[in-house]
Amino acid sequence: MSLRTRWSGNFALYILDNLAIRFVFPLMSIGFAFWTLDRGWGILELVTVPHWIAVAVSIVLLDFSKYLQHFFLHHVPLLWRFHKIHHSDQDYDFTTGLRFHPGESIFTVLFLFGSIAILGPPVIAVFIHEAISVVHALVVHGNVRVPTSLDRLIRFVVITPDVHRIHHSTVVSELNSNFGALVPWWDRLLGTYQDQPAAGHKGMTIGLAGCRDRKHLGLAWALAEPFRRREPKKAMTSTPRVIHSLTD
């Protein structure tokens, strides 16, 4: 598929996505953090710790909430309808990190608001985490080649492009791995980490098996697909529901 076709669809989704989020949620994460702080909400409001510890702990726990949110996007069929638009990109570059359906982004913001309300993090922690997340999302979706020896070291601390690229494989077991946002610790602890793709990075196919046509890169298909009526499927006792929903 041509770069022009992919980029036009991905950037169009990004523009609509941001317009939707800013219209529906004008407070956004930083404003909401101030709002919850004024009301004394959150677990961290109940304990007395040095400010720098509260900031560090908040950044780590906010990242864990990103892991959970991403896990749900893959394992809840309704949420997958929206998230599959991100995975339907047929190549992998920084614009893939812009390719999100507005419906998914609404869920993402609501989940983040809930995490902030429960945790009660310092506002600066929310700002730092969100700022790093935006930059990091573009980096890990980019065609950035990190020397193998260096990648082996830093992937213990932060998710590298090679680690996240596996998550965009057409192979379902690889698609359902490496959910982490900034750090790989949650995947390693919870058994969803995959070190390398079975076919190697050069042999791995990007995207979804059922979304290989040119129309799947366009804005019209991307916006309408989550609302398309699904045909009933026969029960498959040996295959989890989430597995065959991935190719809908």
VEXDREN-307928 format. One record per residue (C-alpha): residue number from 1; residue in three letters; x, y, z. Coordinates in steps of 0.001 Angstrom, whole numbers, plus 500000, padded with zeros to 6 digits. Layout:
r num: NUM; residu: ala; c1: X; c2: Y; c3: Z
...
//
This chain:
r num: 1; residu: met; c1: 500000; c2: 500000; c3: 500000
r num: 2; residu: ser; c1: 501224; c2: 503506; c3: 499179
r num: 3; residu: leu; c1: 502613; c2: 505740; c3: 501894
r num: 4; residu: arg; c1: 500236; c2: 508494; c3: 500809
r num: 5; residu: thr; c1: 497175; c2: 506260; c3: 501335
r num: 6; residu: arg; c1: 498303; c2: 505168; c3: 504790
r num: 7; residu: trp; c1: 499359; c2: 508594; c3: 505987
r num: 8; residu: ser; c1: 496211; c2: 510376; c3: 504775
r num: 9; residu: gly; c1: 493999; c2: 507923; c3: 506658
r num: 10; residu: asn; c1: 496136; c2: 507927; c3: 509799
r num: 11; residu: phe; c1: 496450; c2: 511713; c3: 510014
r num: 12; residu: ala; c1: 492720; c2: 512172; c3: 509301
r num: 13; residu: leu; c1: 491905; c2: 509825; c3: 512189
r num: 14; residu: tyr; c1: 494301; c2: 511741; c3: 514432
r num: 15; residu: ile; c1: 492617; c2: 515083; c3: 513658
r num: 16; residu: leu; c1: 489089; c2: 513735; c3: 514216
r num: 17; residu: asp; c1: 490212; c2: 511862; c3: 517315
r num: 18; residu: asn; c1: 491643; c2: 514991; c3: 518931
r num: 19; residu: leu; c1: 488606; c2: 517076; c3: 518028
r num: 20; residu: ala; c1: 486306; c2: 514493; c3: 519622
r num: 21; residu: ile; c1: 488340; c2: 514238; c3: 522818
r num: 22; residu: arg; c1: 488671; c2: 517982; c3: 523273
r num: 23; residu: phe; c1: 484946; c2: 518472; c3: 522682
r num: 24; residu: val; c1: 483722; c2: 515710; c3: 524984
r num: 25; residu: phe; c1: 486393; c2: 516031; c3: 527682
r num: 26; residu: pro; c1: 487548; c2: 519664; c3: 527875
r num: 27; residu: leu; c1: 489194; c2: 519111; c3: 531282
r num: 28; residu: met; c1: 491527; c2: 516348; c3: 530077
r num: 29; residu: ser; c1: 493906; c2: 514595; c3: 532419
r num: 30; residu: ile; c1: 495800; c2: 517570; c3: 533905
r num: 31; residu: gly; c1: 492648; c2: 519543; c3: 534630
r num: 32; residu: phe; c1: 490981; c2: 516480; c3: 536121
r num: 33; residu: ala; c1: 494003; c2: 515874; c3: 538354
r num: 34; residu: phe; c1: 493650; c2: 519423; c3: 539737
r num: 35; residu: trp; c1: 489929; c2: 518821; c3: 540242
r num: 36; residu: thr; c1: 490422; c2: 515585; c3: 542215
r num: 37; residu: leu; c1: 493233; c2: 517189; c3: 544258
r num: 38; residu: asp; c1: 490910; c2: 519993; c3: 545372
r num: 39; residu: arg; c1: 488434; c2: 517362; c3: 546597
r num: 40; residu: gly; c1: 490990; c2: 515219; c3: 548373
r num: 41; residu: trp; c1: 490232; c2: 512119; c3: 546315
r num: 42; residu: gly; c1: 492556; c2: 509158; c3: 545973
r num: 43; residu: ile; c1: 494573; c2: 506640; c3: 547958
r num: 44; residu: leu; c1: 497655; c2: 508840; c3: 548088
r num: 45; residu: glu; c1: 495640; c2: 511531; c3: 549865
r num: 46; residu: leu; c1: 495249; c2: 509106; c3: 552782
r num: 47; residu: val; c1: 498967; c2: 508600; c3: 553392
r num: 48; residu: thr; c1: 501807; c2: 510963; c3: 554235
r num: 49; residu: val; c1: 504924; c2: 510416; c3: 552147
r num: 50; residu: pro; c1: 507586; c2: 512748; c3: 550747
r num: 51; residu: his; c1: 506415; c2: 514488; c3: 547597
r num: 52; residu: trp; c1: 509074; c2: 512905; c3: 545386
r num: 53; residu: ile; c1: 508016; c2: 509423; c3: 546489
r num: 54; residu: ala; c1: 504372; c2: 510219; c3: 545730
r num: 55; residu: val; c1: 505390; c2: 511437; c3: 542267
r num: 56; residu: ala; c1: 507535; c2: 508358; c3: 541507
r num: 57; residu: val; c1: 504913; c2: 505891; c3: 542768
r num: 58; residu: ser; c1: 502174; c2: 507694; c3: 540836
r num: 59; residu: ile; c1: 504079; c2: 507524; c3: 537548
r num: 60; residu: val; c1: 504629; c2: 503772; c3: 537987
r num: 61; residu: leu; c1: 501002; c2: 503094; c3: 538940
r num: 62; residu: leu; c1: 499633; c2: 505265; c3: 536138
r num: 63; residu: asp; c1: 501696; c2: 503151; c3: 533769
r num: 64; residu: phe; c1: 500142; c2: 500008; c3: 535255
r num: 65; residu: ser; c1: 496704; c2: 501488; c3: 534594
r num: 66; residu: lys; c1: 497758; c2: 501946; c3: 530940
r num: 67; residu: tyr; c1: 498670; c2: 498265; c3: 530828
r num: 68; residu: leu; c1: 495251; c2: 497257; c3: 532206
r num: 69; residu: gln; c1: 493441; c2: 499568; c3: 529801
r num: 70; residu: his; c1: 495315; c2: 498087; c3: 526831
r num: 71; residu: phe; c1: 494647; c2: 494542; c3: 528057
r num: 72; residu: phe; c1: 490904; c2: 495284; c3: 528229
r num: 73; residu: leu; c1: 490950; c2: 496764; c3: 524717
r num: 74; residu: his; c1: 492072; c2: 493369; c3: 523422
r num: 75; residu: his; c1: 489960; c2: 491090; c3: 525611
r num: 76; residu: val; c1: 486586; c2: 492857; c3: 525769
r num: 77; residu: pro; c1: 484873; c2: 492308; c3: 522366
r num: 78; residu: leu; c1: 483090; c2: 495682; c3: 522365
r num: 79; residu: leu; c1: 486330; c2: 497528; c3: 523069
r num: 80; residu: trp; c1: 488214; c2: 495462; c3: 520488
r num: 81; residu: arg; c1: 485824; c2: 496720; c3: 517794
r num: 82; residu: phe; c1: 487345; c2: 500169; c3: 518265
r num: 83; residu: his; c1: 490925; c2: 499153; c3: 519033
r num: 84; residu: lys; c1: 491208; c2: 496943; c3: 515928
r num: 85; residu: ile; c1: 491327; c2: 500151; c3: 513867
r num: 86; residu: his; c1: 494753; c2: 500830; c3: 515378
r num: 87; residu: his; c1: 495922; c2: 497316; c3: 514494
r num: 88; residu: ser; c1: 494480; c2: 497363; c3: 510971
r num: 89; residu: asp; c1: 497349; c2: 499519; c3: 509731
r num: 90; residu: gln; c1: 499263; c2: 497417; c3: 507198
r num: 91; residu: asp; c1: 502674; c2: 498901; c3: 507858
r num: 92; residu: tyr; c1: 504465; c2: 500298; c3: 510865
r num: 93; residu: asp; c1: 505728; c2: 503857; c3: 511308
r num: 94; residu: phe; c1: 505116; c2: 506824; c3: 513598
r num: 95; residu: thr; c1: 501683; c2: 507503; c3: 512042
r num: 96; residu: thr; c1: 500523; c2: 504131; c3: 513388
r num: 97; residu: gly; c1: 500805; c2: 505804; c3: 516784
r num: 98; residu: leu; c1: 498232; c2: 508374; c3: 515608
r num: 99; residu: arg; c1: 495745; c2: 505835; c3: 514244
r num: 100; residu: phe; c1: 493038; c2: 505549; c3: 516908
r num: 101; residu: his; c1: 489266; c2: 505581; c3: 516600
r num: 102; residu: pro; c1: 487638; c2: 508427; c3: 518593
r num: 103; residu: gly; c1: 485546; c2: 505806; c3: 520402
r num: 104; residu: glu; c1: 488688; c2: 504155; c3: 521741
r num: 105; residu: ser; c1: 490127; c2: 507482; c3: 522833
r num: 106; residu: ile; c1: 486965; c2: 508297; c3: 524781
r num: 107; residu: phe; c1: 487362; c2: 505012; c3: 526660
r num: 108; residu: thr; c1: 491073; c2: 505764; c3: 527192
r num: 109; residu: val; c1: 490340; c2: 509157; c3: 528746
r num: 110; residu: leu; c1: 487557; c2: 507755; c3: 530953
r num: 111; residu: phe; c1: 489864; c2: 504975; c3: 532157
r num: 112; residu: leu; c1: 492596; c2: 507516; c3: 532909
r num: 113; residu: phe; c1: 490140; c2: 509721; c3: 534801
r num: 114; residu: gly; c1: 489109; c2: 506721; c3: 536879
r num: 115; residu: ser; c1: 492740; c2: 505865; c3: 537613
r num: 116; residu: ile; c1: 493461; c2: 509444; c3: 538692
r num: 117; residu: ala; c1: 490379; c2: 509528; c3: 540927
r num: 118; residu: ile; c1: 491335; c2: 506251; c3: 542647
r num: 119; residu: leu; c1: 495047; c2: 507007; c3: 542987
r num: 120; residu: gly; c1: 494990; c2: 510759; c3: 543737
r num: 121; residu: pro; c1: 498409; c2: 511425; c3: 542148
r num: 122; residu: pro; c1: 500244; c2: 514760; c3: 542307
r num: 123; residu: val; c1: 499420; c2: 516856; c3: 539255
r num: 124; residu: ile; c1: 503076; c2: 516958; c3: 538221
r num: 125; residu: ala; c1: 503118; c2: 513136; c3: 538097
r num: 126; residu: val; c1: 500165; c2: 513120; c3: 535697
r num: 127; residu: phe; c1: 501846; c2: 515749; c3: 533535
r num: 128; residu: ile; c1: 505176; c2: 513870; c3: 533426
r num: 129; residu: his; c1: 503569; c2: 510520; c3: 532642
r num: 130; residu: glu; c1: 501334; c2: 511880; c3: 529900
r num: 131; residu: ala; c1: 504138; c2: 513905; c3: 528310
r num: 132; residu: ile; c1: 506470; c2: 510913; c3: 528256
r num: 133; residu: ser; c1: 503683; c2: 508647; c3: 526962
r num: 134; residu: val; c1: 502942; c2: 510892; c3: 523970
r num: 135; residu: val; c1: 506582; c2: 511021; c3: 522882
r num: 136; residu: his; c1: 507225; c2: 507363; c3: 523633
r num: 137; residu: ala; c1: 504158; c2: 506240; c3: 521632
r num: 138; residu: leu; c1: 505574; c2: 507905; c3: 518519
r num: 139; residu: val; c1: 509027; c2: 506425; c3: 519121
r num: 140; residu: val; c1: 507915; c2: 502807; c3: 519649
r num: 141; residu: his; c1: 505670; c2: 502958; c3: 516573
r num: 142; residu: gly; c1: 508491; c2: 504356; c3: 514460
r num: 143; residu: asn; c1: 510884; c2: 502466; c3: 512222
r num: 144; residu: val; c1: 513649; c2: 503028; c3: 514740
r num: 145; residu: arg; c1: 516340; c2: 500370; c3: 514717
r num: 146; residu: val; c1: 518162; c2: 500033; c3: 518012
r num: 147; residu: pro; c1: 521417; c2: 498002; c3: 517956
r num: 148; residu: thr; c1: 520649; c2: 494476; c3: 519184
r num: 149; residu: ser; c1: 523138; c2: 494577; c3: 522043
r num: 150; residu: leu; c1: 521712; c2: 497890; c3: 523309
r num: 151; residu: asp; c1: 518114; c2: 496748; c3: 522818
r num: 152; residu: arg; c1: 518721; c2: 493681; c3: 524996
r num: 153; residu: leu; c1: 519755; c2: 495968; c3: 527847
r num: 154; residu: ile; c1: 517232; c2: 498799; c3: 527690
r num: 155; residu: arg; c1: 514204; c2: 496544; c3: 527086
r num: 156; residu: phe; c1: 514439; c2: 495525; c3: 530761
r num: 157; residu: val; c1: 513719; c2: 499134; c3: 531736
r num: 158; residu: val; c1: 511666; c2: 500611; c3: 528888
r num: 159; residu: ile; c1: 509671; c2: 499245; c3: 525971
r num: 160; residu: thr; c1: 511675; c2: 499461; c3: 522745
r num: 161; residu: pro; c1: 510325; c2: 499671; c3: 519170
r num: 162; residu: asp; c1: 511220; c2: 495985; c3: 518628
r num: 163; residu: val; c1: 509243; c2: 494957; c3: 521715
r num: 164; residu: his; c1: 506120; c2: 496844; c3: 520692
r num: 165; residu: arg; c1: 506388; c2: 495902; c3: 517009
r num: 166; residu: ile; c1: 505671; c2: 492284; c3: 518004
r num: 167; residu: his; c1: 502312; c2: 493482; c3: 519360
r num: 168; residu: his; c1: 501336; c2: 494518; c3: 515808
r num: 169; residu: ser; c1: 501909; c2: 491063; c3: 514308
r num: 170; residu: thr; c1: 499115; c2: 489230; c3: 512496
r num: 171; residu: val; c1: 499911; c2: 486168; c3: 514642
r num: 172; residu: val; c1: 497253; c2: 486173; c3: 517380
r num: 173; residu: ser; c1: 499541; c2: 484985; c3: 520186
r num: 174; residu: glu; c1: 501911; c2: 487855; c3: 519360
r num: 175; residu: leu; c1: 499072; c2: 490343; c3: 518942
r num: 176; residu: asn; c1: 497940; c2: 489463; c3: 522460
r num: 177; residu: ser; c1: 501302; c2: 490196; c3: 524060
r num: 178; residu: asn; c1: 503413; c2: 493195; c3: 525122
r num: 179; residu: phe; c1: 500558; c2: 495422; c3: 526320
r num: 180; residu: gly; c1: 502776; c2: 497748; c3: 528369
r num: 181; residu: ala; c1: 502936; c2: 501478; c3: 527640
r num: 182; residu: leu; c1: 506293; c2: 502651; c3: 529009
r num: 183; residu: val; c1: 507860; c2: 499760; c3: 530922
r num: 184; residu: pro; c1: 507830; c2: 496006; c3: 530218
r num: 185; residu: trp; c1: 507574; c2: 495016; c3: 533885
r num: 186; residu: trp; c1: 503808; c2: 494370; c3: 533866
r num: 187; residu: asp; c1: 504035; c2: 492064; c3: 530857
r num: 188; residu: arg; c1: 506909; c2: 490162; c3: 532436
r num: 189; residu: leu; c1: 505129; c2: 489837; c3: 535794
r num: 190; residu: leu; c1: 501740; c2: 488873; c3: 534367
r num: 191; residu: gly; c1: 502893; c2: 486499; c3: 531640
r num: 192; residu: thr; c1: 502057; c2: 488580; c3: 528574
r num: 193; residu: tyr; c1: 505618; c2: 489363; c3: 527540
r num: 194; residu: gln; c1: 507021; c2: 488030; c3: 524254
r num: 195; residu: asp; c1: 510677; c2: 488578; c3: 523524
r num: 196; residu: gln; c1: 510793; c2: 487935; c3: 519759
r num: 197; residu: pro; c1: 508319; c2: 487214; c3: 516929
r num: 198; residu: ala; c1: 508273; c2: 483618; c3: 515702
r num: 199; residu: ala; c1: 509112; c2: 484666; c3: 512120
r num: 200; residu: gly; c1: 511691; c2: 487247; c3: 513179
r num: 201; residu: his; c1: 511229; c2: 490975; c3: 512667
r num: 202; residu: lys; c1: 512055; c2: 490774; c3: 508966
r num: 203; residu: gly; c1: 509609; c2: 487942; c3: 508361
r num: 204; residu: met; c1: 506777; c2: 489230; c3: 510555
r num: 205; residu: thr; c1: 503586; c2: 490490; c3: 508881
r num: 206; residu: ile; c1: 502094; c2: 493690; c3: 510318
r num: 207; residu: gly; c1: 498343; c2: 494248; c3: 510707
r num: 208; residu: leu; c1: 495271; c2: 492029; c3: 510892
r num: 209; residu: ala; c1: 494671; c2: 488979; c3: 508715
r num: 210; residu: gly; c1: 491140; c2: 490096; c3: 507823
r num: 211; residu: cys; c1: 492080; c2: 493706; c3: 507005
r num: 212; residu: arg; c1: 494416; c2: 493579; c3: 504006
r num: 213; residu: asp; c1: 492502; c2: 495559; c3: 501371
r num: 214; residu: arg; c1: 493079; c2: 499179; c3: 500412
r num: 215; residu: lys; c1: 489699; c2: 500185; c3: 501896
r num: 216; residu: his; c1: 490919; c2: 499225; c3: 505359
r num: 217; residu: leu; c1: 493350; c2: 502149; c3: 505292
r num: 218; residu: gly; c1: 490683; c2: 504738; c3: 504510
r num: 219; residu: leu; c1: 488964; c2: 507087; c3: 506929
r num: 220; residu: ala; c1: 485404; c2: 505996; c3: 506031
r num: 221; residu: trp; c1: 486057; c2: 502322; c3: 506812
r num: 222; residu: ala; c1: 487954; c2: 503141; c3: 510005
r num: 223; residu: leu; c1: 485140; c2: 505276; c3: 511432
r num: 224; residu: ala; c1: 482322; c2: 502908; c3: 510445
r num: 225; residu: glu; c1: 483897; c2: 499500; c3: 511176
r num: 226; residu: pro; c1: 483213; c2: 499378; c3: 514952
r num: 227; residu: phe; c1: 479487; c2: 499824; c3: 514271
r num: 228; residu: arg; c1: 479197; c2: 497223; c3: 511509
r num: 229; residu: arg; c1: 476762; c2: 494420; c3: 512246
r num: 230; residu: arg; c1: 478468; c2: 491077; c3: 512873
r num: 231; residu: glu; c1: 477139; c2: 487791; c3: 511565
r num: 232; residu: pro; c1: 476467; c2: 485151; c3: 514250
r num: 233; residu: lys; c1: 479247; c2: 482599; c3: 514544
r num: 234; residu: lys; c1: 479129; c2: 478937; c3: 515488
r num: 235; residu: ala; c1: 480397; c2: 478089; c3: 518935
r num: 236; residu: met; c1: 484029; c2: 476961; c3: 518986
r num: 237; residu: thr; c1: 484750; c2: 475351; c3: 522335
r num: 238; residu: ser; c1: 488474; c2: 475052; c3: 521618
r num: 239; residu: thr; c1: 488924; c2: 478714; c3: 520665
r num: 240; residu: pro; c1: 488430; c2: 481589; c3: 523146
r num: 241; residu: arg; c1: 485953; c2: 484208; c3: 522047
r num: 242; residu: val; c1: 488582; c2: 486908; c3: 521829
r num: 243; residu: ile; c1: 490669; c2: 484913; c3: 519352
r num: 244; residu: his; c1: 488126; c2: 484682; c3: 516570
r num: 245; residu: ser; c1: 486849; c2: 488196; c3: 517201
r num: 246; residu: leu; c1: 490267; c2: 489519; c3: 516196
r num: 247; residu: thr; c1: 489611; c2: 488863; c3: 512512
r num: 248; residu: asp; c1: 486075; c2: 490317; c3: 512457
//
